[in-house]
Amino acid sequence: MVRLQCYYGIDVKGAVYDWNYAKQMLHIRLAENSSGESRDALERDIYAADYLVPRPLLATLQSHPAPVLLVDEVDRTDEAFEALLLEFLGEFQVSIPEIGTIRAEEAPLVILTSNRTRDIHDALRRRCLYYWIDYPAPERELAILSRRYPHLGDDLLAEVVSFVAELRRQPLVKRPGLAESLEWVAALEAMGIRTLSPEVVERTLGLLIKYYDDMDLLRRPGAAGLNTVNQILQEAGGKRG
């Protein structure tokens, strides 16, 4: 698998290709000390495929057999990068002005992920098969946690799954995902915790809740439409029982 981690400001040099400037300079120095190669010939030489440094998109096109390409968190980029992706996703090719068009011999499998921090342009959406990944069902989440932490036993992990499931039912700005569940269990393991309590949850709530407003609401008794930590623990325990 080839992974392209997206970020704001990513461009051709970070995603498609760059030039090996050190190797180009070495070639220029050697040419200056030899037969006096013409400027045009020298430019053709240093902007050849031998001097390319493939980034994830170009590396994907050049790989045999075709790999899986993960373009992760594409919503973190800007519209200019989306436009850059259109040729790649539409034709599985990239254009390099100094060389020409490089195409894939075999179409790769490309997976784009988005956390919806901004809307993706329709032109990019048209080139994709859309699939929504929801929070895992409690049984699935328990299976994932058990696989990652088999030595903790099902009792604590079941408490974690039940508590997180109840937390997701609250009208929070940002509900905890599977990544937060995994981080929370890792912290509980490091602390030697084997059962949840209000005190334990209070000490570790920052691993699940990432917004001050959500934290404040969960700790404020009588908040409209939202249960406190103690109420959520009681609900989770009752449903497990």
KOLVOMI-978462 format. One record per atom (N, C-alpha, C): x, y, z. Coordinates in steps of 0.2 Angstrom, whole numbers, padded with zeros to 4 digits, always signed. Layout:
<pts>
XYZ...
</pts>
This chain:
<pts>
+0004-0006+0000+0000+0000+0000+0004+0006+0000+0002+0011-0004+0006+0018-0004+0001+0023-0001+0004+0027+0004+0000+0031+0008+0002+0039+0006-0003+0043+0005-0002+0050+0004-0006+0053+0010-0002+0056+0015-0005+0060+0020-0006+0067+0018-0013+0069+0018-0014+0076+0015-0013+0081+0021-0012+0087+0019-0011+0093+0024-0012+0099+0020-0014+0104+0023-0015+0111+0020-0009+0113+0016-0009+0115+0010-0003+0117+0006+0001+0112+0003-0001+0106+0003+0002+0100-0001+0002+0102-0008+0007+0101-0012+0007+0103-0019+0010+0097-0023+0012+0099-0029+0015+0093-0034+0021+0090-0031+0025+0095-0028+0032+0092-0025+0031+0087-0019+0025+0088-0015+0024+0084-0010+0020+0078-0012+0016+0078-0017+0011+0073-0019+0013+0069-0025+0016+0072-0030+0017+0069-0037+0025+0067-0038+0029+0073-0038+0036+0071-0040+0040+0078-0038+0046+0077-0037+0051+0082-0036+0057+0080-0040+0062+0085-0041+0068+0084-0044+0074+0083-0039+0078+0078-0041+0084+0077-0037+0089+0083-0038+0089+0088-0034+0093+0094-0036+0100+0093-0035+0102+0089-0030+0109+0088-0029+0112+0084-0035+0108+0079-0037+0111+0075-0043+0111+0079-0049+0106+0084-0050+0107+0089-0056+0113+0093-0055+0114+0096-0050+0120+0100-0049+0126+0097-0050+0127+0090-0048+0133+0086-0049+0134+0086-0057+0128+0084-0060+0129+0083-0068+0131+0090-0071+0128+0095-0068+0130+0102-0071+0138+0103-0070+0140+0102-0064+0147+0103-0063+0152+0098-0067+0150+0092-0068+0154+0088-0072+0154+0090-0079+0148+0092-0082+0147+0095-0089+0152+0101-0090+0152+0105-0085+0156+0111-0086+0163+0110-0086+0166+0104-0083+0173+0102-0083+0174+0097-0089+0170+0096-0093+0171+0091-0099+0171+0095-0105+0166+0093-0110+0167+0094-0117+0163+0101-0119+0161+0104-0114+0157+0111-0115+0150+0109-0118+0146+0105-0115+0140+0104-0118+0135+0110-0118+0131+0110-0124+0127+0116-0125+0122+0117-0119+0119+0123-0118+0114+0124-0113+0108+0120-0114+0106+0120-0120+0099+0116-0122+0100+0109-0120+0106+0106-0122+0107+0099-0121+0108+0098-0114+0111+0102-0110+0112+0101-0103+0105+0101-0099+0100+0106-0102+0094+0106-0098+0090+0100-0100+0090+0097-0106+0087+0091-0108+0090+0085-0103+0096+0085-0102+0099+0080-0098+0097+0080-0091+0097+0086-0088+0095+0086-0081+0088+0086-0079+0084+0087-0084+0076+0086-0083+0074+0080-0087+0077+0074-0085+0075+0068-0087+0073+0063-0082+0070+0057-0084+0067+0053-0079+0072+0051-0073+0078+0050-0075+0083+0048-0070+0084+0053-0064+0082+0059-0065+0083+0064-0060+0076+0065-0056+0071+0061-0057+0065+0062-0054+0065+0059-0047+0062+0062-0042+0060+0059-0036+0053+0057-0035+0051+0051-0036+0044+0050-0036+0041+0051-0029+0035+0054-0029+0031+0055-0023+0025+0050-0023+0021+0050-0018+0016+0044-0018+0012+0043-0025+0009+0049-0028+0005+0048-0034+0009+0045-0040+0015+0048-0041+0019+0045-0046+0022+0038-0045+0024+0037-0038+0026+0030-0036+0020+0025-0038+0014+0027-0037+0009+0022-0038+0008+0020-0045+0009+0025-0050+0008+0024-0057+0014+0020-0059+0020+0020-0056+0026+0017-0058+0027+0010-0055+0022+0008-0050+0023+0002-0047+0020-0004-0050+0023-0010-0050+0020-0016-0053+0021-0022-0048+0016-0025-0047+0009-0024-0049+0006-0018-0046+0000-0015-0048-0003-0009-0046-0004-0010-0038-0002-0005-0034-0004-0005-0027-0010-0002-0025-0012-0002-0019-0017+0001-0016-0015+0008-0014-0018+0014-0016-0016+0020-0014-0021+0023-0009-0018+0025-0003-0023+0028+0002-0021+0036+0002-0026+0040-0001-0026+0047+0000-0029+0049+0006-0026+0050+0012-0029+0051+0018-0031+0058+0020-0037+0059+0022-0039+0066+0024-0039+0071+0019-0042+0070+0013-0041+0074+0007-0045+0081+0009-0049+0081+0014-0052+0087+0016-0048+0092+0019-0042+0090+0021-0037+0095+0024-0033+0099+0018-0034+0097+0012-0031+0101+0007-0035+0106+0004-0032+0110-0001-0036+0115-0004-0039+0113-0011-0042+0118-0014-0045+0116-0021-0040+0115-0026-0034+0118-0025-0029+0118-0030-0027+0110-0030-0026+0107-0024-0024+0100-0024-0029+0096-0027-0036+0097-0025-0041+0093-0028-0041+0093-0036-0039+0099-0039-0039+0100-0046-0033+0095-0049-0028+0095-0045-0022+0091-0047-0024+0083-0047-0028+0082-0042-0030+0075-0042-0035+0072-0048-0038+0077-0051-0043+0075-0056-0040+0071-0062-0034+0073-0064-0031+0070-0070-0029+0063-0067-0026+0063-0061-0024+0056-0059-0030+0051-0058-0035+0053-0055-0041+0049-0054-0045+0048-0060-0045+0052-0065-0049+0051-0071-0046+0047-0076-0039+0048-0076-0035+0044-0082-0030+0040-0079-0028+0040-0072-0023+0036-0069-0016+0038-0073-0015+0045-0073-0009+0048-0076-0007+0054-0073-0001+0056-0074+0001+0063-0072+0005+0066-0077+0005+0073-0078+0008+0076-0083+0014+0080-0080+0020+0079-0083+0026+0082-0080+0029+0086-0086+0029+0093-0086+0030+0097-0092+0037+0095-0095+0042+0094-0091+0049+0092-0094+0049+0086-0098+0045+0081-0096+0045+0074-0098+0039+0072-0103+0033+0074-0100+0027+0072-0104+0022+0068-0099+0018+0064-0102+0013+0061-0098+0015+0054-0096+0014+0052-0089+0016+0046-0087+0010+0042-0085+0008+0036-0088+0002+0033-0086+0004+0026-0083-0002+0024-0079-0001+0017-0076-0002+0012-0081+0002+0007-0081+0000+0001-0085-0006-0003-0082-0007-0003-0076-0012-0006-0073-0016-0001-0068-0022+0000-0068-0026+0004-0064-0025+0002-0056-0023+0007-0052-0022+0005-0045-0029+0006-0042-0030+0003-0036-0035+0004-0032-0034+0010-0027-0038+0016-0028-0037+0022-0024-0043+0023-0019-0041+0024-0013-0045+0025-0007-0044+0032-0005-0049+0036-0005-0049+0043-0002-0053+0043+0004-0050+0046+0010-0054+0047+0016-0055+0055+0017-0061+0056+0020-0062+0063+0022-0066+0063+0029-0064+0068+0033-0067+0069+0040-0072+0075+0039-0074+0077+0033-0079+0082+0033-0077+0089+0036-0071+0091+0036-0069+0097+0039-0071+0103+0034-0072+0101+0028-0074+0105+0023-0077+0101+0017-0081+0104+0013-0085+0101+0007-0080+0099+0002-0080+0093-0001-0076+0092-0007-0080+0093-0013-0076+0096-0018-0079+0098-0025-0082+0093-0028-0088+0094-0032-0091+0089-0036-0087+0086-0041-0083+0089-0044-0078+0086-0049-0074+0080-0046-0072+0081-0040-0068+0076-0037-0073+0070-0035-0079+0072-0032-0084+0067-0030-0086+0062-0036-0087+0065-0042-0089+0062-0048-0084+0056-0050-0078+0057-0048-0073+0052-0049-0072+0046-0044-0077+0046-0039-0076+0042-0033-0083+0038-0032-0082+0032-0029-0088+0029-0027-0089+0030-0019-0094+0033-0017-0095+0036-0010-0097+0030-0006-0094+0030+0000-0096+0025+0005-0095+0028+0012-0100+0028+0016-0100+0031+0023-0098+0026+0028-0093+0027+0032-0091+0023+0037-0094+0025+0044-0099+0022+0047-0102+0024+0053-0098+0022+0059-0100+0024+0065-0096+0021+0071-0098+0013+0071-0093+0009+0073-0094+0002+0073-0100+0000+0078-0103-0005+0076-0108-0008+0081-0104-0010+0087-0108-0010+0093-0104-0012+0099-0101-0019+0099-0104-0024+0096-0101-0030+0095-0094-0030+0091-0095-0026+0086-0089-0025+0081-0083-0022+0085-0085-0016+0089-0080-0012+0092-0077-0017+0098-0081-0021+0101-0078-0025+0106-0073-0030+0103-0075-0033+0098-0070-0037+0094-0064-0034+0092-0064-0028+0090-0058-0024+0088-0054-0023+0095-0057-0021+0100-0053-0019+0106-0050-0026+0109-0054-0031+0109-0052-0038+0111-0046-0040+0107-0046-0039+0101-0040-0041+0097-0034-0037+0098-0035-0031+0099-0029-0026+0101-0026-0027+0108-0031-0029+0113-0029-0029+0120-0032-0036+0123-0030-0042+0120-0033-0048+0122-0032-0050+0130-0026-0047+0133-0025-0048+0139-0029-0045+0145-0033-0040+0142-0037-0036+0147-0043-0039+0149-0045-0044+0145-0052-0047+0147-0058-0043+0145-0063-0047+0144-0069-0044+0141-0073-0039+0146-0072-0040+0152-0076-0036+0157-0075-0028+0156-0068-0026+0157-0066-0019+0156-0068-0017+0149-0067-0021+0144-0068-0019+0137-0075-0018+0136-0079-0022+0138-0087-0022+0138-0089-0015+0141-0086-0013+0147-0088-0007+0150-0086-0001+0146-0080-0001+0143-0078+0004+0138-0083+0005+0132-0084-0001+0129-0089-0001+0123-0095+0002+0125-0098+0000+0131-0105+0002+0133-0105+0010+0135-0099+0012+0138-0099+0019+0140-0098+0023+0134-0094+0021+0129-0093+0025+0123-0099+0026+0119-0103+0020+0119-0109+0020+0115-0114+0025+0118-0115+0025+0124-0119+0030+0127-0117+0037+0126-0110+0038+0126-0107+0045+0125-0109+0047+0118-0109+0043+0114-0111+0045+0107-0118+0047+0106-0122+0045+0110-0129+0046+0110-0130+0053+0112-0126+0056+0115-0126+0063+0118-0125+0068+0113-0129+0074+0113-0128+0079+0108-0121+0083+0108-0116+0080+0107-0109+0083+0108-0107+0086+0101-0102+0091+0101-0100+0094+0095-0096+0088+0092-0092+0084+0095-0087+0079+0092-0088+0073+0096-0092+0068+0094-0092+0062+0097-0086+0057+0096-0084+0054+0101-0078+0050+0101-0079+0044+0096-0073+0043+0092-0073+0038+0087-0070+0032+0090-0068+0027+0085-0065+0021+0087-0058+0022+0089-0054+0027+0086-0048+0029+0088-0047+0031+0095-0052+0035+0097-0053+0038+0104-0054+0032+0109-0058+0027+0107-0059+0021+0111-0052+0017+0112-0048+0016+0107-0042+0013+0107-0037+0017+0112-0037+0023+0111-0032+0027+0115-0034+0027+0122-0041+0027+0124-0043+0026+0131-0041+0020+0134-0042+0014+0130-0041+0008+0133-0033+0007+0134-0029+0010+0130-0022+0010+0131-0020+0014+0137-0023+0020+0138-0022+0023+0145-0024+0019+0151-0030+0016+0150-0033+0012+0156-0028+0007+0158-0025+0004+0152-0020-0002+0153-0014+0001+0157-0012+0006+0155-0006+0009+0158-0007+0011+0165-0013+0013+0167-0014+0015+0173-0016+0009+0178-0016+0003+0175-0018-0003+0179-0026-0003+0181-0030+0000+0177-0037+0001+0178-0040-0006+0176-0045-0009+0180-0048-0015+0178-0056-0014+0178-0058-0008+0180-0065-0007+0180-0066+0000+0180-0072+0003+0177-0073+0010+0176-0077+0012+0182-0075+0018+0184-0078+0022+0190-0079+0029+0188-0083+0033+0191-0083+0040+0190-0077+0044+0190-0073+0042+0195-0066+0045+0196-0061+0043+0191-0061+0037+0188-0057+0035+0183-0059+0039+0176-0066+0039+0175-0068+0043+0169-0066+0050+0169-0067+0053+0175-0065+0060+0176-0058+0062+0174-0054+0057+0176-0046+0058+0175-0044+0057+0168-0048+0053+0165-0046+0051+0158-0051+0054+0152-0056+0058+0154-0061+0060+0149-0058+0064+0143-0052+0067+0144-0049+0071+0139-0046+0066+0133-0046+0060+0134-0045+0055+0129-0051+0054+0124-0057+0055+0127-0063+0054+0123-0066+0061+0120-0065+0066+0124-0069+0072+0123-0063+0077+0121-0064+0080+0115-0059+0085+0112-0061+0092+0112-0067+0094+0114-0069+0101+0114-0071+0103+0121-0069+0109+0123-0071+0112+0130-0078+0112+0131-0082+0114+0126-0089+0114+0127-0092+0108+0129-0090+0102+0125-0092+0096+0127-0090+0093+0134-0084+0095+0136-0082+0093+0142-0086+0097+0148-0087+0103+0147-0091+0107+0151-0098+0105+0152-0101+0103+0147-0108+0100+0147-0108+0094+0151-0103+0089+0150-0104+0083+0153-0102+0083+0160-0099+0089+0163-0098+0089+0170-0103+0094+0173-0107+0097+0169-0112+0102+0172-0119+0098+0173-0121+0097+0180-0127+0094+0181-0133+0098+0179-0138+0094+0176-0144+0097+0174-0144+0100+0167-0138+0099+0163-0138+0102+0156-0144+0099+0152-0147+0103+0148-0153+0101+0145-0151+0096+0139-0155+0090+0139-0154+0086+0134-0147+0082+0134-0143+0082+0139-0137+0079+0140-0136+0076+0146-0133+0070+0147-0132+0067+0153-0125+0068+0155-0124+0068+0162-0118+0069+0165-0114+0062+0165-0108+0063+0166-0103+0057+0166-0106+0051+0171-0109+0053+0177-0112+0048+0181-0118+0045+0178-0122+0049+0175-0128+0046+0172-0126+0041+0166-0121+0043+0162-0119+0039+0157-0117+0032+0159-0113+0033+0164-0110+0027+0167-0116+0022+0170-0121+0025+0173-0126+0021+0175-0130+0018+0169-0131+0022+0164-0135+0019+0158-0131+0014+0155-0124+0015+0154-0120+0010+0151-0120+0003+0155-0120+0004+0162-0120-0002+0166-0127-0006+0166-0132-0002+0166-0139-0005+0165-0140-0009+0159-0137-0006+0153-0138-0009+0147-0134-0016+0146-0128-0015+0150-0124-0021+0150-0127-0027+0154-0130-0025+0159-0133-0030+0164-0139-0033+0161
</pts>
